Amino acid sequence: MKLLTSLLACFLFTLNSFAAQPVNLHCEYLVNPLGVDSPHPRLSWMIADNRQGAVQTAYQIIVGMDSAAVSKGTGEAWATARIVSADILATYQGKALQPFTKYYWKVTTWDKNGVKATPSAISRFETGMMGMGNWKGSWISDQNGFNVKPTPYFRTTFSTGKKVKSARAYIAVAGLYELYINGQKIGNHRLDPMYTRFDRRTLYVTYDVTAQIAAGKNAIGVLLGNGWYNHQSTAVWDFHLASWRARPTFCLDLRITYDDGTFDTITSSEHWKTDLSPITLNSIYTAEHYDARLDQPGWNTAAFDDTKWKQAFARPTPSQNIVSQQVVPIRAVEEISAKTLSKMDNGNYVFDLGRNISGVSKITVSGKAGTVIRLKHGERLYKDGHVDLSNIDLHYRPTDDKDPFQVDIFTLSGKGTETFMPKFNYKGFQYVEISSSAPIELTKESLTGYFMHSDVAPIGQVNTSNPTINKIWYATNNSYLSNLFGYPTDCPQREKNGWTGDAIIASETGLYNFDGITVYEKWMADHRDEQQPNGVLPSIIPTAGWGYEWGNGPDWTSTVAMIPWNVYMFYGNQKILADNYDNIRRYVNHIDQLYPSGLCSWGLGDWVPVKSVSPVELTSTCYYYADVTILAKIAKLLGKTDDYAKYTALQAKIKNAFNDKYLNVQTGSYNTGLQTELSVPLFMGIVPDAFKARVAANLAKRVSADNFHLDVGILGGKAIMNALSDNGYADVAYKIAAQETYPSWGWWMVNGATTLYENWAIDAKNDISLNHIMFGGIGAWLYRGIGGIAPDEKQPGFKHVVLKPNFVAGLNQFEAAHTSPYGKIISSWKRNGNTVEYKVTVPANTTASVTLPQDKKIYLDGKLVNSVKDYAITAGTYQFVVK
């Protein structure tokens, strides 16, 4: 009996130990990253413990350079004591990290009973340059000027005489590149490195190339593209006039470590050879041209004869800030087969992918040498079935006909079956029209689309009983991803610009659905690069100079405050607040100097409204107020007491000035009572507490008078759904969301949309891109306004989960799931007659408060619990019944 009891205790101990094991280890929010430059990287994990009330009571971190030693609990770099804390994020505080070094780490945790859990699996991170002084290579390019269209090849050879233990390639580029070793393309990234203000910050990428290094002679090949660095196309934003503009250039260090402990570094230098490639034109904005007759097979292999190639040339370093690209990469994430093929004649075909995407197409074809194939990419068709670009080419200002918009040009070599896919471009499209200078035969399988975007992990899911709502969620995510390329953009075809206003509206949608912190942290560094000393930011970031004079009021450039705050709320990490604090403060101070009354009229206002126009001063002042509110909160968090007092006072001044001018205290309405005029003040928190109920009631009445349809632009579109659902009118918000007639999101869906549009009117004469994210706030509202999932400002990062589901009339079933830094949160309900069954899952190491209707009978796991307004729950799964 004693043996049985002992075995049972051992079994339960083992079960508990495994159940509470740390999992999902990340360094700098990446899995086993290479090229880490931070001297104090952030280490994070989750707890795999499904038991009710699961919590981490303590943790210990071990970091070292020997995986076996770390596994045994010894770390020469950093070994913490047992730290009594529920934190799942720690900043490295060990010995100074050395460049080019692999570190192994693990976490051990203790569960709710104080029992030591099984340690995590060993994770790792590897440092990179950790400073510009460690680069050995030279920046090189060819001798051509920036107006030369063909892209350059570069190559060199080297030999290895000893057994290779490991090899890392570090490549920094102004422009775009593809890297090859012994003929093999390295990595699966696209459009590297990501776009920055090139003269202020240049990114490098690190690759593990151990497997590609051969014994004996080896070859390195680099193909350069223009990207935003050498913008040869002409459009209204004047990127072709950028002060940094030059022929693309790169610097490469290939560091090889041998089994005997020695190492070599192969570097870029003037001794490399260069020649022009078959890419005869490449533009990130328009398209790519490729002449297969100019192919040089084997150009990136050791056996290639490069005696006719020229010497490379040394170039100045593009910036004095070469830093590691620690960002989720852009990839061709999804391959999409053509849905239909229409043959116009022997040289003209139109492919339909069946959905709108950002990315490229790949064609496989055979034909005579010199046959010119044009691939026109667009979102619409003319009535005769040909591709129509008239809705997306309006900002292009071509100087000739040599660089047509969204038209790839492929010239065949005539050597059998040939394949072409652009390397340094992406487009926004659903249709591809092929026209050929000579007859060709194509099938539906001849063309494939590739959906490209920053490869952020999906962490959200929404599913409802209303197919239109499901389509809206899907289309919103497609538009969000179509506009994420290392920075958030407005549209993937016409502009590709980092419009700040669009990004504010979409940020919460993105954070609910995707693990995007690395992209947002990178983009906030772009903000810091672009901000002028007086605090002014441009309306598009990055920029070549355009946008400081138009469109950059607080309704757009509030990104500087709102993006860091939103990321903090979703991830619970203060670093992004500290990194950007001075920038937010300078930005707010500048507006305060310009508008000492507290009322701000600087901005674009409620862009692309349905019909009614609200005052710019009303919306911009609300955004200014929100920024000051955020700044005061951050000052308090960071212990800046004087700033906290200063900006709290400024916050009150703005609020009083706004309400003195726009609030009608007799009617409880703002200005003339338009949807935007009521919803934006509610959403931004500028309405006095005593008036919130009346303002919300007036908003609901206004929506009813508008037949439960929208009468807003993008600012009202972001605010209205939350303003209603947060103030007791979720049913009204849902009626708007579920509409299928103009103007509404559902109107787009019933007309075949697979992405969000730029204009409520499908037949509008302008502002009619079919893949924009600026009306994408509804994506976040689905989680918050119906599912009721929200972070708690007092315990951000979903350490405490706020759950306030709305069982809206007209919807029978709803489920939202969001994987927070602690794990998956699920808020799910279904209607069964007059009863609603509500199921919620809260991840380990967190708590939640559940708010349900007070006029109903509430049962929790079968027990009546009506007396409580907010039900406090710990980790686990719970079943409520509302009758």
VENDAHU-V61020 format. One record per residue. RES is the residue in three letters. SS is DSSP state (h for helix, s for strand, l for the rest). PHI is phi in whole degrees, -180 to 180 (* if undefined). D_CENTER is the distance of its C-alpha to the mean C-alpha in whole Angstrom. Layout:
res=<RES/RES>
ss=<SS/SS>
phi=<PHI/PHI>
d_center=<D_CENTER/D_CENTER>
This chain:
res=<MET/LYS/LEU/LEU/THR/SER/LEU/LEU/ALA/CYS/PHE/LEU/PHE/THR/LEU/ASN/SER/PHE/ALA/ALA/GLN/PRO/VAL/ASN/LEU/HIS/CYS/GLU/TYR/LEU/VAL/ASN/PRO/LEU/GLY/VAL/ASP/SER/PRO/HIS/PRO/ARG/LEU/SER/TRP/MET/ILE/ALA/ASP/ASN/ARG/GLN/GLY/ALA/VAL/GLN/THR/ALA/TYR/GLN/ILE/ILE/VAL/GLY/MET/ASP/SER/ALA/ALA/VAL/SER/LYS/GLY/THR/GLY/GLU/ALA/TRP/ALA/THR/ALA/ARG/ILE/VAL/SER/ALA/ASP/ILE/LEU/ALA/THR/TYR/GLN/GLY/LYS/ALA/LEU/GLN/PRO/PHE/THR/LYS/TYR/TYR/TRP/LYS/VAL/THR/THR/TRP/ASP/LYS/ASN/GLY/VAL/LYS/ALA/THR/PRO/SER/ALA/ILE/SER/ARG/PHE/GLU/THR/GLY/MET/MET/GLY/MET/GLY/ASN/TRP/LYS/GLY/SER/TRP/ILE/SER/ASP/GLN/ASN/GLY/PHE/ASN/VAL/LYS/PRO/THR/PRO/TYR/PHE/ARG/THR/THR/PHE/SER/THR/GLY/LYS/LYS/VAL/LYS/SER/ALA/ARG/ALA/TYR/ILE/ALA/VAL/ALA/GLY/LEU/TYR/GLU/LEU/TYR/ILE/ASN/GLY/GLN/LYS/ILE/GLY/ASN/HIS/ARG/LEU/ASP/PRO/MET/TYR/THR/ARG/PHE/ASP/ARG/ARG/THR/LEU/TYR/VAL/THR/TYR/ASP/VAL/THR/ALA/GLN/ILE/ALA/ALA/GLY/LYS/ASN/ALA/ILE/GLY/VAL/LEU/LEU/GLY/ASN/GLY/TRP/TYR/ASN/HIS/GLN/SER/THR/ALA/VAL/TRP/ASP/PHE/HIS/LEU/ALA/SER/TRP/ARG/ALA/ARG/PRO/THR/PHE/CYS/LEU/ASP/LEU/ARG/ILE/THR/TYR/ASP/ASP/GLY/THR/PHE/ASP/THR/ILE/THR/SER/SER/GLU/HIS/TRP/LYS/THR/ASP/LEU/SER/PRO/ILE/THR/LEU/ASN/SER/ILE/TYR/THR/ALA/GLU/HIS/TYR/ASP/ALA/ARG/LEU/ASP/GLN/PRO/GLY/TRP/ASN/THR/ALA/ALA/PHE/ASP/ASP/THR/LYS/TRP/LYS/GLN/ALA/PHE/ALA/ARG/PRO/THR/PRO/SER/GLN/ASN/ILE/VAL/SER/GLN/GLN/VAL/VAL/PRO/ILE/ARG/ALA/VAL/GLU/GLU/ILE/SER/ALA/LYS/THR/LEU/SER/LYS/MET/ASP/ASN/GLY/ASN/TYR/VAL/PHE/ASP/LEU/GLY/ARG/ASN/ILE/SER/GLY/VAL/SER/LYS/ILE/THR/VAL/SER/GLY/LYS/ALA/GLY/THR/VAL/ILE/ARG/LEU/LYS/HIS/GLY/GLU/ARG/LEU/TYR/LYS/ASP/GLY/HIS/VAL/ASP/LEU/SER/ASN/ILE/ASP/LEU/HIS/TYR/ARG/PRO/THR/ASP/ASP/LYS/ASP/PRO/PHE/GLN/VAL/ASP/ILE/PHE/THR/LEU/SER/GLY/LYS/GLY/THR/GLU/THR/PHE/MET/PRO/LYS/PHE/ASN/TYR/LYS/GLY/PHE/GLN/TYR/VAL/GLU/ILE/SER/SER/SER/ALA/PRO/ILE/GLU/LEU/THR/LYS/GLU/SER/LEU/THR/GLY/TYR/PHE/MET/HIS/SER/ASP/VAL/ALA/PRO/ILE/GLY/GLN/VAL/ASN/THR/SER/ASN/PRO/THR/ILE/ASN/LYS/ILE/TRP/TYR/ALA/THR/ASN/ASN/SER/TYR/LEU/SER/ASN/LEU/PHE/GLY/TYR/PRO/THR/ASP/CYS/PRO/GLN/ARG/GLU/LYS/ASN/GLY/TRP/THR/GLY/ASP/ALA/ILE/ILE/ALA/SER/GLU/THR/GLY/LEU/TYR/ASN/PHE/ASP/GLY/ILE/THR/VAL/TYR/GLU/LYS/TRP/MET/ALA/ASP/HIS/ARG/ASP/GLU/GLN/GLN/PRO/ASN/GLY/VAL/LEU/PRO/SER/ILE/ILE/PRO/THR/ALA/GLY/TRP/GLY/TYR/GLU/TRP/GLY/ASN/GLY/PRO/ASP/TRP/THR/SER/THR/VAL/ALA/MET/ILE/PRO/TRP/ASN/VAL/TYR/MET/PHE/TYR/GLY/ASN/GLN/LYS/ILE/LEU/ALA/ASP/ASN/TYR/ASP/ASN/ILE/ARG/ARG/TYR/VAL/ASN/HIS/ILE/ASP/GLN/LEU/TYR/PRO/SER/GLY/LEU/CYS/SER/TRP/GLY/LEU/GLY/ASP/TRP/VAL/PRO/VAL/LYS/SER/VAL/SER/PRO/VAL/GLU/LEU/THR/SER/THR/CYS/TYR/TYR/TYR/ALA/ASP/VAL/THR/ILE/LEU/ALA/LYS/ILE/ALA/LYS/LEU/LEU/GLY/LYS/THR/ASP/ASP/TYR/ALA/LYS/TYR/THR/ALA/LEU/GLN/ALA/LYS/ILE/LYS/ASN/ALA/PHE/ASN/ASP/LYS/TYR/LEU/ASN/VAL/GLN/THR/GLY/SER/TYR/ASN/THR/GLY/LEU/GLN/THR/GLU/LEU/SER/VAL/PRO/LEU/PHE/MET/GLY/ILE/VAL/PRO/ASP/ALA/PHE/LYS/ALA/ARG/VAL/ALA/ALA/ASN/LEU/ALA/LYS/ARG/VAL/SER/ALA/ASP/ASN/PHE/HIS/LEU/ASP/VAL/GLY/ILE/LEU/GLY/GLY/LYS/ALA/ILE/MET/ASN/ALA/LEU/SER/ASP/ASN/GLY/TYR/ALA/ASP/VAL/ALA/TYR/LYS/ILE/ALA/ALA/GLN/GLU/THR/TYR/PRO/SER/TRP/GLY/TRP/TRP/MET/VAL/ASN/GLY/ALA/THR/THR/LEU/TYR/GLU/ASN/TRP/ALA/ILE/ASP/ALA/LYS/ASN/ASP/ILE/SER/LEU/ASN/HIS/ILE/MET/PHE/GLY/GLY/ILE/GLY/ALA/TRP/LEU/TYR/ARG/GLY/ILE/GLY/GLY/ILE/ALA/PRO/ASP/GLU/LYS/GLN/PRO/GLY/PHE/LYS/HIS/VAL/VAL/LEU/LYS/PRO/ASN/PHE/VAL/ALA/GLY/LEU/ASN/GLN/PHE/GLU/ALA/ALA/HIS/THR/SER/PRO/TYR/GLY/LYS/ILE/ILE/SER/SER/TRP/LYS/ARG/ASN/GLY/ASN/THR/VAL/GLU/TYR/LYS/VAL/THR/VAL/PRO/ALA/ASN/THR/THR/ALA/SER/VAL/THR/LEU/PRO/GLN/ASP/LYS/LYS/ILE/TYR/LEU/ASP/GLY/LYS/LEU/VAL/ASN/SER/VAL/LYS/ASP/TYR/ALA/ILE/THR/ALA/GLY/THR/TYR/GLN/PHE/VAL/VAL/LYS>
ss=<l/h/h/h/h/h/h/h/h/h/h/h/h/h/h/h/h/h/h/l/s/s/s/s/s/s/s/l/l/s/l/l/l/l/l/s/l/l/l/l/l/s/s/s/s/s/s/s/l/l/l/l/l/l/l/l/l/s/s/s/s/s/s/s/l/l/h/h/h/h/h/l/l/l/l/l/l/s/s/l/l/l/s/l/l/l/l/l/s/s/s/l/l/l/l/l/l/l/l/l/l/s/s/s/s/s/s/s/s/s/l/l/l/l/l/s/l/l/l/l/l/l/s/s/s/s/s/l/l/l/l/h/h/h/l/l/l/l/l/s/s/l/l/l/l/l/l/l/l/l/l/s/s/s/s/s/s/s/s/s/l/l/l/s/s/s/s/s/s/s/s/s/s/s/l/s/s/s/s/s/s/l/l/s/s/l/l/l/l/l/l/l/l/l/l/l/l/l/l/l/l/s/s/s/s/s/s/s/l/h/h/h/l/l/l/s/s/s/s/s/s/s/s/s/s/l/l/l/l/l/l/l/l/l/s/l/l/l/h/h/h/l/l/l/l/l/l/l/s/s/s/s/s/s/s/s/s/s/l/l/l/l/s/s/s/s/s/l/l/l/l/l/s/s/s/s/l/l/s/s/s/s/l/l/l/l/l/s/s/s/s/h/h/h/l/l/l/l/l/l/l/l/l/l/l/l/l/l/l/s/s/l/s/s/l/l/l/l/l/l/l/s/s/s/l/l/l/l/l/s/s/s/s/s/s/s/s/l/l/s/s/s/s/s/s/l/l/s/s/s/s/s/s/s/s/s/s/s/s/s/s/s/s/s/s/l/l/l/l/l/l/s/s/s/s/s/s/s/l/s/s/l/l/l/l/l/s/s/l/l/l/l/l/l/l/s/l/l/l/l/l/l/l/l/l/l/s/s/s/s/s/l/l/l/l/l/l/s/s/s/s/l/l/l/l/l/s/s/s/s/s/s/s/s/s/s/l/l/l/l/l/l/l/h/h/h/s/s/s/s/s/s/s/s/l/l/l/s/l/s/s/s/s/s/l/l/h/h/h/h/h/h/h/h/h/h/h/h/h/h/h/h/l/s/l/l/l/s/l/l/s/l/l/l/l/l/l/l/s/h/h/h/h/h/h/h/h/h/h/h/h/h/h/s/l/l/h/h/h/h/h/h/h/h/h/h/h/h/h/h/l/l/l/l/l/l/l/l/l/s/l/l/l/l/l/l/l/l/l/l/l/l/l/h/h/h/h/l/h/h/h/h/h/h/h/h/h/h/h/h/h/l/l/l/h/h/h/h/h/h/h/h/h/h/h/h/h/h/h/h/h/h/h/h/l/l/l/l/l/l/l/l/l/l/l/l/l/l/l/l/l/l/l/l/l/h/h/h/h/h/h/h/h/h/h/h/h/h/h/h/h/h/h/h/h/h/h/l/l/l/h/h/h/h/h/h/h/h/h/h/h/h/h/h/h/h/h/h/h/h/h/h/s/s/l/l/l/l/s/s/l/l/l/l/h/h/h/h/h/h/h/h/h/h/l/l/l/l/h/h/h/h/h/h/h/h/h/h/h/h/h/h/h/h/h/l/l/l/l/l/l/l/l/h/h/h/h/h/h/h/h/h/h/h/h/l/l/l/l/h/h/h/h/h/h/h/h/l/l/l/l/l/l/l/h/h/h/h/h/h/l/l/l/l/l/l/l/l/l/l/l/l/l/l/l/l/l/l/l/l/l/s/l/l/l/l/l/h/h/h/h/h/h/h/h/h/l/l/s/s/s/s/l/l/s/l/l/l/l/s/s/s/s/l/l/l/l/l/l/l/l/l/s/s/s/s/s/s/s/s/l/l/s/s/s/s/s/s/s/s/s/s/l/l/s/s/s/s/s/s/s/s/s/s/s/s/s/s/s/s/s/l/l/l/l/l/l/s/s/s/l/l/s/s/l/l/l/l/l/s/s/s/s/s/s/s/s/s/s/s/s/s/l>
phi=<*/-63/-65/-63/-63/-64/-64/-64/-62/-62/-63/-65/-62/-64/-61/-64/-63/-69/-63/-97/-66/-68/-137/58/-71/-133/-120/53/64/-128/-93/47/-71/-104/72/-69/-102/-66/-73/-134/-65/-90/-116/-139/-159/-122/-112/-89/-149/-90/-71/-59/76/-59/-152/-89/-100/-163/-150/-142/-116/-122/-131/-161/-98/-118/-64/-66/-66/-62/-60/-85/101/-113/-135/-75/-87/-162/-135/-78/-75/-71/-98/-77/-170/-94/-62/-119/-138/-133/-97/-57/-132/-89/-61/-56/-71/-98/-66/57/-128/-93/-116/-107/-151/-145/-126/-116/-126/-118/-87/-63/-95/78/-84/-73/-85/-61/-60/-66/-64/-71/-111/-154/-146/-131/-74/-110/-66/53/134/-66/-67/-92/-71/-113/-76/-102/-77/-134/-153/-97/-88/-78/-80/-73/-89/-68/-82/-63/-83/-96/-92/-138/-154/-155/-127/-155/-125/-116/-111/-130/-72/-85/-89/-158/-147/-130/-106/-115/-132/-111/-140/-101/123/-125/-155/-128/-110/-129/-130/52/83/-102/-67/-94/79/-118/-71/-124/56/-89/-79/-72/-66/-139/-76/-61/-85/-119/-158/-121/-100/-123/-123/-112/-129/-85/-117/-55/-68/-90/-83/-101/-70/92/-82/-131/-132/-114/-126/-132/-112/-104/-124/-78/55/-85/-73/-123/-79/-91/-84/-115/-143/-66/-91/61/-66/-71/-103/-57/-65/-85/-56/-164/-61/-54/-146/-149/-135/-135/-121/-108/-100/-112/-107/-98/-60/-84/93/-82/-148/-122/-125/-91/-124/-73/-162/-66/-81/-68/-108/-143/-156/-80/-97/-73/-78/-87/-161/-144/-138/-61/-88/-106/-174/-138/-118/-139/-110/-66/-68/-96/-55/-123/-54/79/-59/-107/-113/-69/-83/-67/-91/-107/-64/-87/-79/-96/-76/-73/-124/-71/-131/-66/-65/-62/-148/-100/-142/-95/-130/-71/-86/-94/-138/-53/-75/-81/-140/-82/-79/-137/-96/-123/-76/-64/-81/-142/-135/-113/-98/-84/-159/-65/-120/-143/-136/-127/-98/-120/-78/86/-159/-87/-139/-103/149/-138/-118/-123/-114/-120/-157/-132/180/-70/-58/88/-64/-102/-112/-110/-116/-92/-108/-152/-99/-136/-120/-70/-61/-85/94/-84/-71/-112/-103/-67/-89/-132/-105/-70/-94/-78/-127/-66/-92/-157/-102/-84/-135/-66/-72/54/-124/-75/-126/-122/-102/-76/-88/81/-102/78/-74/-126/-128/-136/-145/-61/-103/-124/-153/-147/-139/-114/-167/-124/-115/-129/-101/-101/-126/-127/-75/-143/-58/-137/-113/-123/-119/-59/-85/-73/-132/-129/-97/-127/-79/-112/-175/-58/-84/-73/-71/-71/-130/-135/-151/-128/-145/-135/-82/-104/-58/-67/-63/-61/-66/-63/-60/-63/-65/-62/-65/-62/-70/-61/-66/-62/-119/-133/-133/80/-162/-79/-116/-92/-154/-90/-115/-70/-130/64/-94/-83/-65/-68/-61/-61/-70/-59/-63/-91/-63/-67/-57/-64/-72/-70/-99/-141/-84/-109/-60/-65/-67/-69/-65/-62/-68/-69/-64/-62/-59/-64/-67/-91/-69/-76/-55/-82/103/-71/-118/-83/-80/-121/-137/-70/-147/-93/135/-77/110/-81/-112/-152/80/-113/-75/-64/-69/-106/-83/-64/-50/-60/-105/-74/-65/-58/-67/-63/-63/-61/-64/-86/-115/72/-109/-79/-56/-66/-73/-66/-62/-112/-60/-63/-69/-64/-63/-64/-64/-65/-60/-65/-65/-61/-69/-73/-130/-65/-72/98/-97/-116/-109/-91/158/-92/80/-77/-62/52/-76/-67/-148/-87/-117/-96/-63/-60/-60/-65/-71/-66/-65/-63/-69/-60/-60/-62/-64/-66/-60/-62/-61/-64/-64/-66/-57/-65/-62/-90/76/-95/-66/-65/-65/-60/-65/-63/-82/-68/-66/-64/-57/-65/-63/-63/-61/-66/-64/-65/-71/-61/-88/-107/-87/-92/-70/-74/-99/69/-130/-112/51/-98/84/-71/-57/-67/-65/-94/-77/-65/-60/-63/-64/-85/77/-92/-75/-59/-54/-68/-111/-59/-63/-71/-64/-63/-63/-66/-64/-61/-65/-65/-63/-62/-65/-90/59/56/-116/-74/-138/-141/-102/-73/-72/-66/-64/-72/-85/-65/-65/-70/-60/-75/-70/-77/-126/93/-125/-63/-61/-68/-61/-65/-60/-66/-63/-87/-60/-126/-119/-66/-96/-169/-65/-63/-61/-65/-64/-69/-97/94/-68/-116/-140/-87/-98/-90/-140/-60/-85/-67/-101/-62/-85/-146/50/-131/-61/-101/-150/-125/-109/-72/-105/-87/-62/-62/-61/-70/-61/-60/-70/-88/-81/-110/-69/76/-84/-149/-75/-102/-58/-77/-136/-71/75/66/-61/-120/-101/-94/-123/-131/-66/-119/-86/-70/-65/96/-122/-97/-151/-153/-143/-126/-130/-137/-88/-82/-58/-95/139/-83/-105/-126/-125/-137/-143/-144/-96/-132/68/-92/-108/-116/-97/-117/-117/-135/-121/-117/-72/-55/76/-131/-129/-152/-120/-112/-110/-125/-55/-84/-94/-122/-86/-114/-119/-117/49/89/-107/-69/-134/-63/-73/-105/-79/-114/-87/-85/-129/-102/-57/139/-115/-132/-120/-105/-125/-114/-119>
d_center=<59/58/56/54/53/52/50/48/47/46/44/43/42/40/38/37/36/34/32/31/30/26/24/20/21/18/18/15/13/14/17/20/18/20/21/20/21/21/25/24/21/19/21/20/21/22/25/27/29/30/33/34/33/31/30/30/33/33/31/32/30/31/30/32/32/35/33/36/37/34/35/38/37/37/35/36/33/32/34/34/36/36/34/34/31/28/25/23/21/24/23/25/29/31/33/31/29/30/28/28/29/28/28/28/28/28/28/31/31/34/34/35/39/38/39/37/34/34/32/29/28/28/25/24/22/24/24/24/26/25/27/27/31/31/30/33/32/32/30/32/31/34/37/35/34/31/32/33/31/31/29/31/31/32/34/36/38/39/41/41/44/43/41/37/36/32/30/27/26/24/23/22/22/22/21/20/22/23/25/28/30/33/32/29/25/24/20/18/15/15/15/15/15/12/13/15/18/20/23/22/19/19/17/19/18/21/22/25/27/30/31/31/34/37/41/42/41/37/35/32/30/28/27/25/23/23/19/19/21/24/24/27/26/27/25/25/23/25/23/26/28/25/27/26/26/28/29/26/27/26/27/28/29/30/31/34/35/38/40/43/40/40/38/37/35/34/33/32/35/38/39/37/37/36/36/34/32/33/29/31/29/25/23/19/20/23/23/25/29/30/34/35/39/37/36/37/37/37/36/33/36/39/42/41/43/41/45/44/41/41/40/36/36/35/33/32/29/26/25/26/23/22/20/18/14/13/10/9/10/10/13/15/14/16/20/21/25/27/28/31/33/35/38/39/42/42/39/37/35/32/29/27/24/24/21/18/16/14/15/19/22/25/29/32/35/38/41/43/42/41/40/37/34/32/29/28/24/24/23/26/30/33/36/37/34/33/30/29/27/28/25/23/25/26/25/26/29/31/34/35/35/33/30/29/26/24/27/27/30/32/35/37/39/41/41/41/37/34/31/28/24/23/21/20/19/17/17/17/20/22/25/27/30/32/35/37/40/42/42/40/40/36/35/32/31/31/28/25/21/18/15/12/9/6/8/7/10/11/12/14/17/19/22/25/28/28/26/25/23/21/21/19/17/16/16/13/11/12/11/8/7/10/8/5/7/7/7/6/10/12/14/14/17/19/17/14/14/12/14/13/15/13/10/12/13/10/8/11/10/7/8/11/10/7/8/5/7/8/5/6/10/10/9/12/14/14/15/18/19/19/21/25/27/28/25/24/20/20/18/16/14/15/18/22/23/23/22/24/27/25/22/21/23/22/21/18/18/17/14/16/17/15/12/13/16/13/11/15/16/14/14/18/17/19/18/15/18/21/19/18/21/24/21/21/25/26/24/26/29/29/28/31/33/33/33/36/37/33/33/30/30/28/25/24/25/24/23/24/26/28/32/32/31/31/31/29/30/30/26/25/28/26/23/25/26/23/22/25/25/22/24/27/25/23/27/28/26/26/30/30/33/35/31/31/34/34/30/32/35/32/30/34/35/32/33/36/36/34/36/39/38/36/37/41/42/45/42/39/37/35/36/37/35/33/30/27/30/30/27/25/28/28/24/24/27/29/32/35/35/38/37/34/36/38/35/33/36/36/33/34/37/35/33/36/38/35/35/32/30/28/29/26/23/20/21/23/21/18/21/24/23/22/26/28/26/26/30/32/31/29/31/31/27/27/30/27/25/27/29/29/31/30/28/25/22/25/27/24/24/28/28/25/22/19/16/17/19/19/23/25/28/27/30/29/30/27/24/23/20/20/16/15/12/14/16/14/15/17/14/14/18/19/18/20/22/24/23/23/21/20/19/23/22/25/24/20/18/20/23/24/23/24/25/27/27/28/31/31/34/33/31/32/29/26/24/20/19/16/16/16/17/20/20/20/21/23/24/26/29/32/35/38/41/41/39/36/35/32/30/28/26/25/24/26/27/26/28/27/29/30/31/33/36/39/41/41/42/40/40/38/39/42/43/44/42/42/43/40/37/34/34/33/32/31/29/30/30/33/34/35/37/38/41>
